[in-house]
Amino acid sequence: MTLKPCSETAREPNWAKSSYSSDEGVECVEVATASNSVLVRDSKNPDGPRLTIAPTTWAAFLPYAAEH
């Protein structure tokens, strides 16, 4: 998945839905980038809580997630 940083003037980041997410499953994740962070949210609850993660932490997490 390739993410592009959202504009500083954008009101809402551009969210990318995981290819593993479906409308019928419970694992529905969307990811967006901001200027200094990666944002993660539940795509079925877009107005709910969001995780804000440092880009270096996200980069370290991706290989782990790919293996599990």
mmCIF file as Biopython writes it, N, C-alpha, C and O atoms, coordinates in Angstrom:
data_model
#
loop_
_atom_site.group_PDB
_atom_site.id
_atom_site.type_symbol
_atom_site.label_atom_id
_atom_site.label_alt_id
_atom_site.label_comp_id
_atom_site.label_asym_id
_atom_site.label_entity_id
_atom_site.label_seq_id
_atom_site.pdbx_PDB_ins_code
_atom_site.Cartn_x
_atom_site.Cartn_y
_atom_site.Cartn_z
_atom_site.occupancy
_atom_site.B_iso_or_equiv
_atom_site.auth_seq_id
_atom_site.auth_asym_id
_atom_site.pdbx_PDB_model_num
ATOM 1   N N  . MET A ? 1  ? 0.839   -1.157  0.000  1.0 0.0 1  A 1 
ATOM 2   C CA . MET A ? 1  ? 0.000   0.000   0.000  1.0 0.0 1  A 1 
ATOM 3   C C  . MET A ? 1  ? 0.886   1.222   0.000  1.0 0.0 1  A 1 
ATOM 4   O O  . MET A ? 1  ? 1.803   1.321   0.816  1.0 0.0 1  A 1 
ATOM 5   N N  . THR A ? 2  ? 0.635   2.142   -0.888 1.0 0.0 2  A 1 
ATOM 6   C CA . THR A ? 2  ? 1.376   3.384   -0.947 1.0 0.0 2  A 1 
ATOM 7   C C  . THR A ? 2  ? 0.478   4.509   -0.460 1.0 0.0 2  A 1 
ATOM 8   O O  . THR A ? 2  ? -0.651  4.655   -0.927 1.0 0.0 2  A 1 
ATOM 9   N N  . LEU A ? 3  ? 0.972   5.290   0.465  1.0 0.0 3  A 1 
ATOM 10  C CA . LEU A ? 3  ? 0.207   6.403   1.000  1.0 0.0 3  A 1 
ATOM 11  C C  . LEU A ? 3  ? 0.869   7.703   0.627  1.0 0.0 3  A 1 
ATOM 12  O O  . LEU A ? 3  ? 2.095   7.814   0.620  1.0 0.0 3  A 1 
ATOM 13  N N  . LYS A ? 4  ? 0.052   8.682   0.319  1.0 0.0 4  A 1 
ATOM 14  C CA . LYS A ? 4  ? 0.563   10.009  0.007  1.0 0.0 4  A 1 
ATOM 15  C C  . LYS A ? 4  ? 0.164   10.961  1.127  1.0 0.0 4  A 1 
ATOM 16  O O  . LYS A ? 4  ? -0.967  10.902  1.609  1.0 0.0 4  A 1 
ATOM 17  N N  . PRO A ? 5  ? 1.081   11.844  1.552  1.0 0.0 5  A 1 
ATOM 18  C CA . PRO A ? 5  ? 0.735   12.790  2.611  1.0 0.0 5  A 1 
ATOM 19  C C  . PRO A ? 5  ? -0.429  13.678  2.192  1.0 0.0 5  A 1 
ATOM 20  O O  . PRO A ? 5  ? -0.553  14.068  1.032  1.0 0.0 5  A 1 
ATOM 21  N N  . CYS A ? 6  ? -1.271  13.984  3.163  1.0 0.0 6  A 1 
ATOM 22  C CA . CYS A ? 6  ? -2.380  14.874  2.855  1.0 0.0 6  A 1 
ATOM 23  C C  . CYS A ? 6  ? -1.890  16.316  2.908  1.0 0.0 6  A 1 
ATOM 24  O O  . CYS A ? 6  ? -0.893  16.625  3.559  1.0 0.0 6  A 1 
ATOM 25  N N  . SER A ? 7  ? -2.592  17.166  2.231  1.0 0.0 7  A 1 
ATOM 26  C CA . SER A ? 7  ? -2.251  18.575  2.193  1.0 0.0 7  A 1 
ATOM 27  C C  . SER A ? 7  ? -2.450  19.194  3.573  1.0 0.0 7  A 1 
ATOM 28  O O  . SER A ? 7  ? -3.373  18.818  4.296  1.0 0.0 7  A 1 
ATOM 29  N N  . GLU A ? 8  ? -1.611  20.114  3.931  1.0 0.0 8  A 1 
ATOM 30  C CA . GLU A ? 8  ? -1.757  20.807  5.204  1.0 0.0 8  A 1 
ATOM 31  C C  . GLU A ? 8  ? -3.073  21.579  5.268  1.0 0.0 8  A 1 
ATOM 32  O O  . GLU A ? 8  ? -3.593  21.835  6.354  1.0 0.0 8  A 1 
ATOM 33  N N  . THR A ? 9  ? -3.609  21.948  4.112  1.0 0.0 9  A 1 
ATOM 34  C CA . THR A ? 9  ? -4.851  22.714  4.091  1.0 0.0 9  A 1 
ATOM 35  C C  . THR A ? 9  ? -6.074  21.815  3.948  1.0 0.0 9  A 1 
ATOM 36  O O  . THR A ? 9  ? -7.205  22.300  4.004  1.0 0.0 9  A 1 
ATOM 37  N N  . ALA A ? 10 ? -5.866  20.527  3.766  1.0 0.0 10 A 1 
ATOM 38  C CA . ALA A ? 10 ? -6.993  19.612  3.616  1.0 0.0 10 A 1 
ATOM 39  C C  . ALA A ? 10 ? -7.750  19.503  4.931  1.0 0.0 10 A 1 
ATOM 40  O O  . ALA A ? 10 ? -7.147  19.451  6.002  1.0 0.0 10 A 1 
ATOM 41  N N  . ARG A ? 11 ? -9.060  19.467  4.843  1.0 0.0 11 A 1 
ATOM 42  C CA . ARG A ? 11 ? -9.880  19.348  6.041  1.0 0.0 11 A 1 
ATOM 43  C C  . ARG A ? 11 ? -9.871  17.911  6.553  1.0 0.0 11 A 1 
ATOM 44  O O  . ARG A ? 11 ? -9.933  17.685  7.761  1.0 0.0 11 A 1 
ATOM 45  N N  . GLU A ? 12 ? -9.796  16.950  5.656  1.0 0.0 12 A 1 
ATOM 46  C CA . GLU A ? 12 ? -9.813  15.540  6.022  1.0 0.0 12 A 1 
ATOM 47  C C  . GLU A ? 12 ? -8.719  14.831  5.237  1.0 0.0 12 A 1 
ATOM 48  O O  . GLU A ? 12 ? -8.573  15.061  4.037  1.0 0.0 12 A 1 
ATOM 49  N N  . PRO A ? 13 ? -7.949  13.972  5.900  1.0 0.0 13 A 1 
ATOM 50  C CA . PRO A ? 13 ? -6.902  13.233  5.178  1.0 0.0 13 A 1 
ATOM 51  C C  . PRO A ? 13 ? -7.509  12.295  4.136  1.0 0.0 13 A 1 
ATOM 52  O O  . PRO A ? 13 ? -8.690  11.956  4.207  1.0 0.0 13 A 1 
ATOM 53  N N  . ASN A ? 14 ? -6.700  11.886  3.183  1.0 0.0 14 A 1 
ATOM 54  C CA . ASN A ? 14 ? -7.113  10.896  2.189  1.0 0.0 14 A 1 
ATOM 55  C C  . ASN A ? 14 ? -6.877  9.513   2.788  1.0 0.0 14 A 1 
ATOM 56  O O  . ASN A ? 14 ? -5.736  9.082   2.951  1.0 0.0 14 A 1 
ATOM 57  N N  . TRP A ? 15 ? -7.959  8.829   3.110  1.0 0.0 15 A 1 
ATOM 58  C CA . TRP A ? 15 ? -7.873  7.522   3.749  1.0 0.0 15 A 1 
ATOM 59  C C  . TRP A ? 15 ? -7.773  6.429   2.708  1.0 0.0 15 A 1 
ATOM 60  O O  . TRP A ? 15 ? -8.453  6.474   1.683  1.0 0.0 15 A 1 
ATOM 61  N N  . ALA A ? 16 ? -6.921  5.442   2.969  1.0 0.0 16 A 1 
ATOM 62  C CA . ALA A ? 16 ? -6.769  4.271   2.103  1.0 0.0 16 A 1 
ATOM 63  C C  . ALA A ? 16 ? -7.251  3.061   2.894  1.0 0.0 16 A 1 
ATOM 64  O O  . ALA A ? 16 ? -6.780  2.808   4.003  1.0 0.0 16 A 1 
ATOM 65  N N  . LYS A ? 17 ? -8.187  2.318   2.322  1.0 0.0 17 A 1 
ATOM 66  C CA . LYS A ? 17 ? -8.728  1.140   2.995  1.0 0.0 17 A 1 
ATOM 67  C C  . LYS A ? 17 ? -7.840  -0.063  2.692  1.0 0.0 17 A 1 
ATOM 68  O O  . LYS A ? 17 ? -7.392  -0.249  1.561  1.0 0.0 17 A 1 
ATOM 69  N N  . SER A ? 18 ? -7.597  -0.864  3.700  1.0 0.0 18 A 1 
ATOM 70  C CA . SER A ? 18 ? -6.792  -2.064  3.528  1.0 0.0 18 A 1 
ATOM 71  C C  . SER A ? 18 ? -7.434  -2.998  2.517  1.0 0.0 18 A 1 
ATOM 72  O O  . SER A ? 18 ? -8.656  -3.139  2.483  1.0 0.0 18 A 1 
ATOM 73  N N  . SER A ? 19 ? -6.616  -3.631  1.698  1.0 0.0 19 A 1 
ATOM 74  C CA . SER A ? 19 ? -7.134  -4.598  0.731  1.0 0.0 19 A 1 
ATOM 75  C C  . SER A ? 19 ? -7.677  -5.838  1.442  1.0 0.0 19 A 1 
ATOM 76  O O  . SER A ? 19 ? -8.403  -6.625  0.835  1.0 0.0 19 A 1 
ATOM 77  N N  . TYR A ? 20 ? -7.339  -6.021  2.706  1.0 0.0 20 A 1 
ATOM 78  C CA . TYR A ? 20 ? -7.855  -7.139  3.487  1.0 0.0 20 A 1 
ATOM 79  C C  . TYR A ? 20 ? -9.198  -6.808  4.135  1.0 0.0 20 A 1 
ATOM 80  O O  . TYR A ? 20 ? -9.849  -7.694  4.688  1.0 0.0 20 A 1 
ATOM 81  N N  . SER A ? 21 ? -9.617  -5.561  4.075  1.0 0.0 21 A 1 
ATOM 82  C CA . SER A ? 21 ? -10.887 -5.161  4.663  1.0 0.0 21 A 1 
ATOM 83  C C  . SER A ? 21 ? -12.025 -5.438  3.696  1.0 0.0 21 A 1 
ATOM 84  O O  . SER A ? 21 ? -11.872 -5.315  2.480  1.0 0.0 21 A 1 
ATOM 85  N N  . SER A ? 22 ? -13.159 -5.810  4.248  1.0 0.0 22 A 1 
ATOM 86  C CA . SER A ? 22 ? -14.356 -6.000  3.437  1.0 0.0 22 A 1 
ATOM 87  C C  . SER A ? 22 ? -15.528 -5.373  4.168  1.0 0.0 22 A 1 
ATOM 88  O O  . SER A ? 22 ? -15.427 -5.047  5.350  1.0 0.0 22 A 1 
ATOM 89  N N  . ASP A ? 23 ? -16.629 -5.207  3.472  1.0 0.0 23 A 1 
ATOM 90  C CA . ASP A ? 23 ? -17.814 -4.633  4.096  1.0 0.0 23 A 1 
ATOM 91  C C  . ASP A ? 23 ? -18.519 -5.631  5.007  1.0 0.0 23 A 1 
ATOM 92  O O  . ASP A ? 23 ? -19.422 -5.260  5.756  1.0 0.0 23 A 1 
ATOM 93  N N  . GLU A ? 24 ? -18.112 -6.886  4.944  1.0 0.0 24 A 1 
ATOM 94  C CA . GLU A ? 24 ? -18.786 -7.908  5.730  1.0 0.0 24 A 1 
ATOM 95  C C  . GLU A ? 24 ? -17.957 -8.425  6.903  1.0 0.0 24 A 1 
ATOM 96  O O  . GLU A ? 24 ? -18.483 -9.142  7.754  1.0 0.0 24 A 1 
ATOM 97  N N  . GLY A ? 25 ? -16.698 -8.081  6.962  1.0 0.0 25 A 1 
ATOM 98  C CA . GLY A ? 25 ? -15.844 -8.555  8.041  1.0 0.0 25 A 1 
ATOM 99  C C  . GLY A ? 25 ? -15.770 -7.556  9.181  1.0 0.0 25 A 1 
ATOM 100 O O  . GLY A ? 25 ? -16.270 -6.436  9.082  1.0 0.0 25 A 1 
ATOM 101 N N  . VAL A ? 26 ? -15.140 -7.982  10.261 1.0 0.0 26 A 1 
ATOM 102 C CA . VAL A ? 26 ? -14.989 -7.080  11.404 1.0 0.0 26 A 1 
ATOM 103 C C  . VAL A ? 26 ? -13.655 -6.339  11.375 1.0 0.0 26 A 1 
ATOM 104 O O  . VAL A ? 26 ? -13.493 -5.338  12.073 1.0 0.0 26 A 1 
ATOM 105 N N  . GLU A ? 27 ? -12.697 -6.814  10.577 1.0 0.0 27 A 1 
ATOM 106 C CA . GLU A ? 27 ? -11.386 -6.178  10.486 1.0 0.0 27 A 1 
ATOM 107 C C  . GLU A ? 27 ? -11.379 -5.183  9.330  1.0 0.0 27 A 1 
ATOM 108 O O  . GLU A ? 27 ? -11.052 -5.538  8.198  1.0 0.0 27 A 1 
ATOM 109 N N  . CYS A ? 28 ? -11.735 -3.957  9.620  1.0 0.0 28 A 1 
ATOM 110 C CA . CYS A ? 28 ? -11.812 -2.926  8.587  1.0 0.0 28 A 1 
ATOM 111 C C  . CYS A ? 28 ? -10.932 -1.752  8.999  1.0 0.0 28 A 1 
ATOM 112 O O  . CYS A ? 28 ? -11.286 -0.969  9.881  1.0 0.0 28 A 1 
ATOM 113 N N  . VAL A ? 29 ? -9.795  -1.646  8.355  1.0 0.0 29 A 1 
ATOM 114 C CA . VAL A ? 29 ? -8.822  -0.632  8.742  1.0 0.0 29 A 1 
ATOM 115 C C  . VAL A ? 29 ? -8.565  0.315   7.586  1.0 0.0 29 A 1 
ATOM 116 O O  . VAL A ? 29 ? -8.458  -0.104  6.434  1.0 0.0 29 A 1 
ATOM 117 N N  . GLU A ? 30 ? -8.467  1.604   7.910  1.0 0.0 30 A 1 
ATOM 118 C CA . GLU A ? 30 ? -8.066  2.617   6.943  1.0 0.0 30 A 1 
ATOM 119 C C  . GLU A ? 30 ? -6.860  3.355   7.500  1.0 0.0 30 A 1 
ATOM 120 O O  . GLU A ? 30 ? -6.724  3.526   8.712  1.0 0.0 30 A 1 
ATOM 121 N N  . VAL A ? 31 ? -5.991  3.787   6.602  1.0 0.0 31 A 1 
ATOM 122 C CA . VAL A ? 31 ? -4.761  4.467   6.985  1.0 0.0 31 A 1 
ATOM 123 C C  . VAL A ? 31 ? -4.628  5.737   6.154  1.0 0.0 31 A 1 
ATOM 124 O O  . VAL A ? 31 ? -4.982  5.754   4.975  1.0 0.0 31 A 1 
ATOM 125 N N  . ALA A ? 32 ? -4.123  6.788   6.767  1.0 0.0 32 A 1 
ATOM 126 C CA . ALA A ? 32 ? -3.840  8.040   6.063  1.0 0.0 32 A 1 
ATOM 127 C C  . ALA A ? 32 ? -2.548  8.610   6.623  1.0 0.0 32 A 1 
ATOM 128 O O  . ALA A ? 32 ? -2.149  8.286   7.741  1.0 0.0 32 A 1 
ATOM 129 N N  . THR A ? 33 ? -1.902  9.455   5.846  1.0 0.0 33 A 1 
ATOM 130 C CA . THR A ? 33 ? -0.707  10.122  6.343  1.0 0.0 33 A 1 
ATOM 131 C C  . THR A ? 33 ? -0.986  11.598  6.542  1.0 0.0 33 A 1 
ATOM 132 O O  . THR A ? 33 ? -1.739  12.218  5.791  1.0 0.0 33 A 1 
ATOM 133 N N  . ALA A ? 34 ? -0.369  12.135  7.556  1.0 0.0 34 A 1 
ATOM 134 C CA . ALA A ? 34 ? -0.395  13.569  7.818  1.0 0.0 34 A 1 
ATOM 135 C C  . ALA A ? 34 ? 1.055   14.038  7.734  1.0 0.0 34 A 1 
ATOM 136 O O  . ALA A ? 34 ? 1.944   13.247  7.420  1.0 0.0 34 A 1 
ATOM 137 N N  . SER A ? 35 ? 1.292   15.283  8.004  1.0 0.0 35 A 1 
ATOM 138 C CA . SER A ? 35 ? 2.640   15.819  7.816  1.0 0.0 35 A 1 
ATOM 139 C C  . SER A ? 35 ? 3.690   15.089  8.646  1.0 0.0 35 A 1 
ATOM 140 O O  . SER A ? 35 ? 4.791   14.850  8.148  1.0 0.0 35 A 1 
ATOM 141 N N  . ASN A ? 36 ? 3.394   14.729  9.882  1.0 0.0 36 A 1 
ATOM 142 C CA . ASN A ? 36 ? 4.387   14.064  10.732 1.0 0.0 36 A 1 
ATOM 143 C C  . ASN A ? 36 ? 3.850   12.818  11.412 1.0 0.0 36 A 1 
ATOM 144 O O  . ASN A ? 36 ? 4.360   12.419  12.459 1.0 0.0 36 A 1 
ATOM 145 N N  . SER A ? 37 ? 2.821   12.194  10.832 1.0 0.0 37 A 1 
ATOM 146 C CA . SER A ? 37 ? 2.253   11.020  11.484 1.0 0.0 37 A 1 
ATOM 147 C C  . SER A ? 37 ? 1.491   10.148  10.495 1.0 0.0 37 A 1 
ATOM 148 O O  . SER A ? 37 ? 1.186   10.557  9.375  1.0 0.0 37 A 1 
ATOM 149 N N  . VAL A ? 38 ? 1.196   8.946   10.941 1.0 0.0 38 A 1 
ATOM 150 C CA . VAL A ? 38 ? 0.340   8.023   10.205 1.0 0.0 38 A 1 
ATOM 151 C C  . VAL A ? 38 ? -0.914  7.861   11.054 1.0 0.0 38 A 1 
ATOM 152 O O  . VAL A ? 38 ? -0.829  7.639   12.262 1.0 0.0 38 A 1 
ATOM 153 N N  . LEU A ? 39 ? -2.070  7.972   10.425 1.0 0.0 39 A 1 
ATOM 154 C CA . LEU A ? 39 ? -3.344  7.870   11.123 1.0 0.0 39 A 1 
ATOM 155 C C  . LEU A ? 39 ? -3.995  6.545   10.778 1.0 0.0 39 A 1 
ATOM 156 O O  . LEU A ? 39 ? -3.957  6.112   9.626  1.0 0.0 39 A 1 
ATOM 157 N N  . VAL A ? 40 ? -4.593  5.896   11.769 1.0 0.0 40 A 1 
ATOM 158 C CA . VAL A ? 40 ? -5.265  4.611   11.574 1.0 0.0 40 A 1 
ATOM 159 C C  . VAL A ? 40 ? -6.648  4.719   12.205 1.0 0.0 40 A 1 
ATOM 160 O O  . VAL A ? 40 ? -6.800  5.250   13.305 1.0 0.0 40 A 1 
ATOM 161 N N  . ARG A ? 41 ? -7.668  4.202   11.489 1.0 0.0 41 A 1 
ATOM 162 C CA . ARG A ? 41 ? -9.023  4.222   12.031 1.0 0.0 41 A 1 
ATOM 163 C C  . ARG A ? 41 ? -9.795  2.992   11.563 1.0 0.0 41 A 1 
ATOM 164 O O  . ARG A ? 41 ? -9.379  2.297   10.636 1.0 0.0 41 A 1 
ATOM 165 N N  . ASP A ? 42 ? -10.904 2.740   12.207 1.0 0.0 42 A 1 
ATOM 166 C CA . ASP A ? 42 ? -11.837 1.683   11.835 1.0 0.0 42 A 1 
ATOM 167 C C  . ASP A ? 42 ? -12.714 2.245   10.720 1.0 0.0 42 A 1 
ATOM 168 O O  . ASP A ? 42 ? -13.410 3.239   10.925 1.0 0.0 42 A 1 
ATOM 169 N N  . SER A ? 43 ? -12.689 1.622   9.548  1.0 0.0 43 A 1 
ATOM 170 C CA . SER A ? 43 ? -13.450 2.163   8.418  1.0 0.0 43 A 1 
ATOM 171 C C  . SER A ? 43 ? -14.956 2.098   8.642  1.0 0.0 43 A 1 
ATOM 172 O O  . SER A ? 43 ? -15.706 2.831   7.998  1.0 0.0 43 A 1 
ATOM 173 N N  . LYS A ? 44 ? -15.408 1.233   9.545  1.0 0.0 44 A 1 
ATOM 174 C CA . LYS A ? 44 ? -16.839 1.160   9.836  1.0 0.0 44 A 1 
ATOM 175 C C  . LYS A ? 44 ? -17.262 2.205   10.865 1.0 0.0 44 A 1 
ATOM 176 O O  . LYS A ? 44 ? -18.453 2.363   11.133 1.0 0.0 44 A 1 
ATOM 177 N N  . ASN A ? 45 ? -16.306 2.912   11.438 1.0 0.0 45 A 1 
ATOM 178 C CA . ASN A ? 45 ? -16.583 3.965   12.405 1.0 0.0 45 A 1 
ATOM 179 C C  . ASN A ? 45 ? -15.680 5.162   12.105 1.0 0.0 45 A 1 
ATOM 180 O O  . ASN A ? 45 ? -14.818 5.503   12.914 1.0 0.0 45 A 1 
ATOM 181 N N  . PRO A ? 46 ? -15.873 5.805   10.941 1.0 0.0 46 A 1 
ATOM 182 C CA . PRO A ? 46 ? -14.949 6.865   10.520 1.0 0.0 46 A 1 
ATOM 183 C C  . PRO A ? 46 ? -14.914 8.082   11.439 1.0 0.0 46 A 1 
ATOM 184 O O  . PRO A ? 46 ? -13.940 8.835   11.421 1.0 0.0 46 A 1 
ATOM 185 N N  . ASP A ? 47 ? -15.945 8.286   12.233 1.0 0.0 47 A 1 
ATOM 186 C CA . ASP A ? 47 ? -15.953 9.416   13.165 1.0 0.0 47 A 1 
ATOM 187 C C  . ASP A ? 47 ? -15.475 9.019   14.551 1.0 0.0 47 A 1 
ATOM 188 O O  . ASP A ? 47 ? -15.455 9.845   15.464 1.0 0.0 47 A 1 
ATOM 189 N N  . GLY A ? 48 ? -15.090 7.760   14.713 1.0 0.0 48 A 1 
ATOM 190 C CA . GLY A ? 48 ? -14.625 7.254   16.003 1.0 0.0 48 A 1 
ATOM 191 C C  . GLY A ? 48 ? -13.175 7.600   16.255 1.0 0.0 48 A 1 
ATOM 192 O O  . GLY A ? 48 ? -12.598 8.440   15.564 1.0 0.0 48 A 1 
ATOM 193 N N  . PRO A ? 49 ? -12.586 6.952   17.245 1.0 0.0 49 A 1 
ATOM 194 C CA . PRO A ? 49 ? -11.197 7.253   17.607 1.0 0.0 49 A 1 
ATOM 195 C C  . PRO A ? 49 ? -10.222 6.881   16.494 1.0 0.0 49 A 1 
ATOM 196 O O  . PRO A ? 49 ? -10.473 5.986   15.687 1.0 0.0 49 A 1 
ATOM 197 N N  . ARG A ? 50 ? -9.123  7.587   16.484 1.0 0.0 50 A 1 
ATOM 198 C CA . ARG A ? 50 ? -8.043  7.348   15.513 1.0 0.0 50 A 1 
ATOM 199 C C  . ARG A ? 50 ? -6.739  7.177   16.275 1.0 0.0 50 A 1 
ATOM 200 O O  . ARG A ? 50 ? -6.504  7.833   17.290 1.0 0.0 50 A 1 
ATOM 201 N N  . LEU A ? 51 ? -5.909  6.298   15.775 1.0 0.0 51 A 1 
ATOM 202 C CA . LEU A ? 51 ? -4.558  6.172   16.306 1.0 0.0 51 A 1 
ATOM 203 C C  . LEU A ? 51 ? -3.651  7.115   15.532 1.0 0.0 51 A 1 
ATOM 204 O O  . LEU A ? 51 ? -3.764  7.224   14.311 1.0 0.0 51 A 1 
ATOM 205 N N  . THR A ? 52 ? -2.769  7.785   16.221 1.0 0.0 52 A 1 
ATOM 206 C CA . THR A ? 52 ? -1.760  8.618   15.587 1.0 0.0 52 A 1 
ATOM 207 C C  . THR A ? 52 ? -0.408  7.983   15.896 1.0 0.0 52 A 1 
ATOM 208 O O  . THR A ? 52 ? -0.026  7.845   17.058 1.0 0.0 52 A 1 
ATOM 209 N N  . ILE A ? 53 ? 0.306   7.600   14.845 1.0 0.0 53 A 1 
ATOM 210 C CA . ILE A ? 53 ? 1.536   6.831   14.999 1.0 0.0 53 A 1 
ATOM 211 C C  . ILE A ? 53 ? 2.682   7.560   14.300 1.0 0.0 53 A 1 
ATOM 212 O O  . ILE A ? 53 ? 2.502   8.124   13.221 1.0 0.0 53 A 1 
ATOM 213 N N  . ALA A ? 54 ? 3.850   7.544   14.918 1.0 0.0 54 A 1 
ATOM 214 C CA . ALA A ? 54 ? 5.040   8.133   14.294 1.0 0.0 54 A 1 
ATOM 215 C C  . ALA A ? 54 ? 5.399   7.322   13.044 1.0 0.0 54 A 1 
ATOM 216 O O  . ALA A ? 54 ? 5.282   6.096   13.056 1.0 0.0 54 A 1 
ATOM 217 N N  . PRO A ? 55 ? 5.828   7.977   11.978 1.0 0.0 55 A 1 
ATOM 218 C CA . PRO A ? 55 ? 6.185   7.253   10.759 1.0 0.0 55 A 1 
ATOM 219 C C  . PRO A ? 55 ? 7.227   6.154   10.976 1.0 0.0 55 A 1 
ATOM 220 O O  . PRO A ? 55 ? 7.153   5.106   10.335 1.0 0.0 55 A 1 
ATOM 221 N N  . THR A ? 56 ? 8.187   6.372   11.859 1.0 0.0 56 A 1 
ATOM 222 C CA . THR A ? 56 ? 9.199   5.337   12.108 1.0 0.0 56 A 1 
ATOM 223 C C  . THR A ? 56 ? 8.589   4.123   12.805 1.0 0.0 56 A 1 
ATOM 224 O O  . THR A ? 56 ? 8.986   2.988   12.539 1.0 0.0 56 A 1 
ATOM 225 N N  . THR A ? 57 ? 7.641   4.355   13.683 1.0 0.0 57 A 1 
ATOM 226 C CA . THR A ? 57 ? 6.948   3.253   14.354 1.0 0.0 57 A 1 
ATOM 227 C C  . THR A ? 57 ? 6.109   2.469   13.354 1.0 0.0 57 A 1 
ATOM 228 O O  . THR A ? 57 ? 6.093   1.239   13.386 1.0 0.0 57 A 1 
ATOM 229 N N  . TRP A ? 58 ? 5.416   3.169   12.474 1.0 0.0 58 A 1 
ATOM 230 C CA . TRP A ? 58 ? 4.610   2.515   11.436 1.0 0.0 58 A 1 
ATOM 231 C C  . TRP A ? 58 ? 5.495   1.669   10.522 1.0 0.0 58 A 1 
ATOM 232 O O  . TRP A ? 58 ? 5.148   0.536   10.186 1.0 0.0 58 A 1 
ATOM 233 N N  . ALA A ? 59 ? 6.627   2.219   10.126 1.0 0.0 59 A 1 
ATOM 234 C CA . ALA A ? 59 ? 7.550   1.490   9.247  1.0 0.0 59 A 1 
ATOM 235 C C  . ALA A ? 59 ? 8.074   0.230   9.933  1.0 0.0 59 A 1 
ATOM 236 O O  . ALA A ? 59 ? 8.265   -0.791  9.272  1.0 0.0 59 A 1 
ATOM 237 N N  . ALA A ? 60 ? 8.307   0.281   11.225 1.0 0.0 60 A 1 
ATOM 238 C CA . ALA A ? 60 ? 8.767   -0.896  11.962 1.0 0.0 60 A 1 
ATOM 239 C C  . ALA A ? 60 ? 7.646   -1.920  12.123 1.0 0.0 60 A 1 
ATOM 240 O O  . ALA A ? 60 ? 7.915   -3.120  12.184 1.0 0.0 60 A 1 
ATOM 241 N N  . PHE A ? 61 ? 6.397   -1.469  12.193 1.0 0.0 61 A 1 
ATOM 242 C CA . PHE A ? 61 ? 5.243   -2.363  12.378 1.0 0.0 61 A 1 
ATOM 243 C C  . PHE A ? 61 ? 4.903   -3.136  11.100 1.0 0.0 61 A 1 
ATOM 244 O O  . PHE A ? 61 ? 4.489   -4.293  11.180 1.0 0.0 61 A 1 
ATOM 245 N N  . LEU A ? 62 ? 5.066   -2.532  9.943  1.0 0.0 62 A 1 
ATOM 246 C CA . LEU A ? 62 ? 4.634   -3.153  8.688  1.0 0.0 62 A 1 
ATOM 247 C C  . LEU A ? 62 ? 5.245   -4.527  8.427  1.0 0.0 62 A 1 
ATOM 248 O O  . LEU A ? 62 ? 4.496   -5.434  8.063  1.0 0.0 62 A 1 
ATOM 249 N N  . PRO A ? 63 ? 6.548   -4.747  8.585  1.0 0.0 63 A 1 
ATOM 250 C CA . PRO A ? 63 ? 7.085   -6.098  8.366  1.0 0.0 63 A 1 
ATOM 251 C C  . PRO A ? 63 ? 6.471   -7.127  9.320  1.0 0.0 63 A 1 
ATOM 252 O O  . PRO A ? 63 ? 6.212   -8.264  8.924  1.0 0.0 63 A 1 
ATOM 253 N N  . TYR A ? 64 ? 6.242   -6.732  10.567 1.0 0.0 64 A 1 
ATOM 254 C CA . TYR A ? 64 ? 5.600   -7.634  11.529 1.0 0.0 64 A 1 
ATOM 255 C C  . TYR A ? 64 ? 4.191   -8.002  11.067 1.0 0.0 64 A 1 
ATOM 256 O O  . TYR A ? 64 ? 3.817   -9.175  11.078 1.0 0.0 64 A 1 
ATOM 257 N N  . ALA A ? 65 ? 3.421   -7.010  10.666 1.0 0.0 65 A 1 
ATOM 258 C CA . ALA A ? 65 ? 2.045   -7.251  10.225 1.0 0.0 65 A 1 
ATOM 259 C C  . ALA A ? 65 ? 2.010   -8.130  8.976  1.0 0.0 65 A 1 
ATOM 260 O O  . ALA A ? 65 ? 1.119   -8.967  8.832  1.0 0.0 65 A 1 
ATOM 261 N N  . ALA A ? 66 ? 2.958   -7.948  8.088  1.0 0.0 66 A 1 
ATOM 262 C CA . ALA A ? 66 ? 2.990   -8.733  6.850  1.0 0.0 66 A 1 
ATOM 263 C C  . ALA A ? 66 ? 3.237   -10.213 7.132  1.0 0.0 66 A 1 
ATOM 264 O O  . ALA A ? 66 ? 2.794   -11.068 6.366  1.0 0.0 66 A 1 
ATOM 265 N N  . GLU A ? 67 ? 3.933   -10.522 8.211  1.0 0.0 67 A 1 
ATOM 266 C CA . GLU A ? 67 ? 4.234   -11.906 8.557  1.0 0.0 67 A 1 
ATOM 267 C C  . GLU A ? 67 ? 3.125   -12.589 9.356  1.0 0.0 67 A 1 
ATOM 268 O O  . GLU A ? 67 ? 3.098   -13.816 9.453  1.0 0.0 67 A 1 
ATOM 269 N N  . HIS A ? 68 ? 2.214   -11.804 9.925  1.0 0.0 68 A 1 
ATOM 270 C CA . HIS A ? 68 ? 1.190   -12.389 10.803 1.0 0.0 68 A 1 
ATOM 271 C C  . HIS A ? 68 ? -0.157  -12.229 10.222 1.0 0.0 68 A 1 
ATOM 272 O O  . HIS A ? 68 ? -1.142  -12.661 10.820 1.0 0.0 68 A 1 
#
